[in-house]
């Protein structure tokens, strides 16, 4: 069974529709629980989640954690009961039957992977960026594509590296690629282009490329975060 882990920070606008989607397009008996890990929301996210949890037949657990996706996702993994962990960003919508698609891959002997991804935008560059996620190259990967991994493998690699306030997804994915333990499921997840729309597509893409290059040449976690705060953070 899957434990779905969603790190959130001020996601009142999106969280209800995401939870409904997760329950509506999954099969009965495949979801152990949904764990939403809040990093200190101030927009009423917690209240919405508490109300949803009381009405849902599937266990929806809200827990608190220090801010930072790596810390939040590790906190969720610690209390998860499923044998497969599925990490999902709050603004990413998984495909129909995502649960059975993931379970099928694990049964085939693939302990970790993600979905292909499309942005909810018709801008040609974002369409191209989404199209490229069909390829197996590590350079085409990112946390917005979501991440499934067996509990056994997650514990073996010691989870997400909490020294990375950003880029934690790619650090974990790199470890999985080094182990040749990664598959891209040929189904499409939809993710929000809201940050691109807010910051400007070319400006934001330039900064993402810069972070990628900095990491390639050995920049520290603190250096990457300082750059992110200066150029990208809201």
C-alpha positions as CSV (number, residue, x, y, z in Angstrom):
1,X,0.0,0.0,0.0
2,X,1.0,3.6,-0.6
3,X,1.6,6.3,2.0
4,X,1.2,9.7,0.2
5,X,3.3,12.4,1.8
6,X,2.6,16.1,0.9
7,X,4.8,18.9,2.3
8,X,2.8,22.2,2.4
9,X,3.3,25.8,3.3
10,X,0.3,28.1,2.7
11,X,-1.6,25.9,0.3
12,X,-5.1,26.7,1.4
13,X,-6.0,27.5,-2.3
14,X,-5.0,24.1,-3.6
15,X,-5.0,21.5,-0.9
16,X,-8.7,20.5,-1.0
17,X,-8.8,19.9,-4.7
18,X,-5.6,17.9,-4.6
19,X,-6.9,15.6,-1.8
20,X,-10.2,15.1,-3.7
21,X,-8.2,14.2,-6.8
22,X,-6.0,11.7,-4.9
23,X,-9.1,9.9,-3.6
24,X,-11.2,10.2,-6.8
25,X,-8.7,8.7,-9.2
26,X,-7.2,5.9,-7.0
27,X,-8.4,2.4,-6.4
28,X,-10.0,1.1,-3.2
29,X,-7.6,-0.5,-0.8
30,X,-4.3,0.9,-2.2
31,X,-3.8,4.0,-0.1
32,X,-2.7,3.4,3.5
33,X,-2.9,7.1,4.4
34,X,-2.3,10.6,3.2
35,X,0.1,12.5,5.4
36,X,0.2,16.3,5.0
37,X,3.2,17.9,6.6
38,X,2.8,21.6,7.4
39,X,5.9,23.8,7.7
40,X,4.2,26.7,9.4
41,X,1.3,27.8,7.2
42,X,-0.4,31.1,8.1
43,X,-3.3,31.1,5.5
44,X,-5.7,28.6,7.2
45,X,-4.3,25.5,5.6
46,X,-4.4,23.6,8.9
47,X,-8.1,24.4,9.4
48,X,-9.0,23.2,6.0
49,X,-7.1,20.0,6.4
50,X,-8.7,19.3,9.8
51,X,-12.1,19.7,8.3
52,X,-11.3,17.5,5.3
53,X,-9.8,14.8,7.6
54,X,-13.0,14.6,9.6
55,X,-15.1,13.9,6.5
56,X,-12.7,11.5,4.7
57,X,-13.0,7.7,4.8
58,X,-9.3,7.5,4.0
59,X,-7.0,8.5,6.8
60,X,-5.7,12.0,6.2
61,X,-3.2,13.0,8.8
62,X,-1.9,16.5,9.4
63,X,1.4,16.9,11.2
64,X,3.7,19.8,11.8
65,X,7.4,20.0,11.0
66,X,10.2,22.5,10.7
67,X,10.0,24.5,7.5
68,X,11.9,22.9,4.6
69,X,10.7,20.2,2.2
70,X,13.4,17.7,3.1
71,X,12.6,18.0,6.8
72,X,8.9,17.9,6.1
73,X,9.0,14.9,3.8
74,X,11.3,13.0,6.2
75,X,8.9,13.7,9.1
76,X,6.1,12.3,7.1
77,X,8.1,9.2,6.1
78,X,8.8,8.5,9.8
79,X,5.2,8.0,10.7
80,X,4.1,6.4,7.4
81,X,2.7,2.8,7.5
82,X,2.8,2.0,3.8
83,X,5.5,-0.1,2.1
84,X,5.7,2.4,-0.7
85,X,6.2,6.1,-0.1
86,X,4.8,8.6,-2.6
87,X,6.1,12.2,-2.2
88,X,3.9,14.8,-4.0
89,X,4.1,18.6,-4.2
90,X,0.8,20.4,-3.3
91,X,0.6,22.0,-6.7
92,X,1.1,18.8,-8.7
93,X,-1.8,16.7,-9.9
94,X,-1.0,13.0,-10.5
95,X,-2.5,11.0,-13.4
96,X,-5.6,8.7,-13.3
97,X,-4.8,5.4,-11.5
98,X,-1.5,6.8,-10.2
99,X,-1.6,4.3,-7.4
100,X,-1.9,1.2,-9.5
101,X,0.7,2.5,-11.9
102,X,3.2,2.9,-9.1
103,X,2.4,-0.5,-7.5
104,X,2.8,-2.1,-10.9
105,X,6.3,-0.7,-11.3
106,X,7.3,-1.9,-7.8
107,X,6.0,-5.3,-8.6
108,X,8.1,-5.3,-11.7
109,X,11.2,-4.7,-9.6
110,X,11.5,-1.0,-10.0
111,X,11.8,0.4,-6.4
112,X,11.7,4.1,-7.3
113,X,10.7,6.6,-10.0
114,X,8.4,9.4,-11.1
115,X,5.8,10.4,-13.7
116,X,6.2,12.4,-16.8
117,X,5.1,16.0,-16.3
118,X,3.2,18.8,-18.0
119,X,2.8,22.4,-16.9
120,X,-0.7,23.9,-16.8
121,X,0.5,26.5,-19.3
122,X,0.5,26.7,-23.1
123,X,3.7,28.7,-23.3
124,X,6.0,27.0,-25.8
125,X,9.0,26.8,-23.5
126,X,7.1,25.2,-20.7
127,X,5.4,22.8,-23.1
128,X,8.9,21.8,-24.4
129,X,10.2,21.5,-20.8
130,X,7.3,19.1,-20.0
131,X,7.8,17.1,-23.2
132,X,11.5,16.5,-22.3
133,X,10.4,14.7,-19.1
134,X,9.6,11.6,-21.2
135,X,13.3,10.9,-21.5
136,X,15.4,9.0,-19.0
137,X,18.2,11.5,-18.5
138,X,18.7,12.7,-15.0
139,X,18.8,16.3,-16.3
140,X,15.1,15.9,-17.1
141,X,14.1,15.1,-13.5
142,X,12.7,17.2,-10.7
143,X,10.6,17.1,-7.6
144,X,7.5,18.5,-9.4
145,X,7.2,15.1,-11.2
146,X,6.6,13.5,-7.8
147,X,8.6,10.7,-6.3
148,X,7.7,7.1,-5.4
149,X,10.2,4.9,-3.5
150,X,9.9,1.8,-1.5
151,X,10.2,2.3,2.3
152,X,13.1,-0.2,2.3
153,X,15.1,1.8,-0.3
154,X,14.2,5.1,1.3
155,X,15.6,4.0,4.6
156,X,18.7,2.5,3.0
157,X,19.7,5.8,1.5
158,X,18.7,7.7,4.7
159,X,15.9,9.7,3.2
160,X,16.2,13.3,2.0
161,X,19.3,15.2,2.9
162,X,18.1,17.8,5.3
163,X,21.2,20.0,4.8
164,X,19.6,21.0,1.5
165,X,16.8,23.6,2.0
166,X,16.4,23.6,-1.8
167,X,17.4,21.0,-4.4
168,X,16.7,18.1,-2.0
169,X,14.7,16.3,-4.6
170,X,17.5,16.3,-7.1
171,X,20.0,15.1,-4.5
172,X,17.8,12.1,-3.7
173,X,17.2,11.4,-7.4
174,X,20.9,11.5,-8.1
175,X,21.5,8.8,-5.5
176,X,18.8,6.7,-7.1
177,X,20.3,7.1,-10.6
178,X,23.7,6.1,-9.2
179,X,22.1,2.9,-8.0
180,X,20.3,2.4,-11.3
181,X,17.0,2.4,-9.3
182,X,14.8,4.8,-11.2
183,X,12.0,4.5,-13.7
184,X,9.9,7.2,-15.5
185,X,6.3,6.0,-15.7
186,X,4.8,6.9,-19.1
187,X,1.8,8.8,-17.7
188,X,1.4,12.5,-17.3
189,X,1.3,14.5,-14.1
190,X,0.1,18.1,-14.3
191,X,2.0,20.8,-12.3
192,X,1.4,24.4,-11.7
193,X,3.3,27.1,-13.6
194,X,2.5,29.7,-11.0
195,X,6.1,30.4,-10.0
196,X,7.0,31.0,-13.7
197,X,4.0,33.3,-14.1
198,X,4.9,35.2,-11.0
199,X,8.6,35.6,-11.6
200,X,8.8,35.6,-15.4
201,X,9.5,32.4,-17.5
202,X,12.9,33.3,-18.8
203,X,14.1,35.0,-15.6
204,X,13.1,32.0,-13.5
205,X,14.5,29.5,-16.0
206,X,17.8,31.3,-16.0
207,X,18.0,31.1,-12.2
208,X,17.1,27.4,-12.2
209,X,19.8,26.7,-14.7
210,X,22.3,28.7,-12.6
211,X,21.5,26.6,-9.6
212,X,21.9,23.4,-11.6
213,X,25.3,24.5,-12.9
214,X,26.4,25.7,-9.4
215,X,25.5,22.2,-8.0
216,X,27.3,20.5,-10.9
217,X,30.5,22.4,-10.0
218,X,30.2,21.5,-6.3
219,X,28.4,24.4,-4.7
220,X,27.4,23.8,-1.1
221,X,23.8,23.5,0.1
222,X,24.2,26.9,1.9
223,X,25.5,28.5,-1.3
224,X,22.5,27.2,-3.3
225,X,20.1,28.4,-0.8
226,X,21.6,31.8,-0.6
227,X,21.3,32.2,-4.4
228,X,17.7,30.9,-4.2
229,X,16.7,33.4,-1.5
230,X,18.3,36.3,-3.4
231,X,16.9,35.6,-6.8
232,X,13.8,33.2,-6.6
233,X,12.2,33.1,-3.1
234,X,8.9,35.1,-2.8
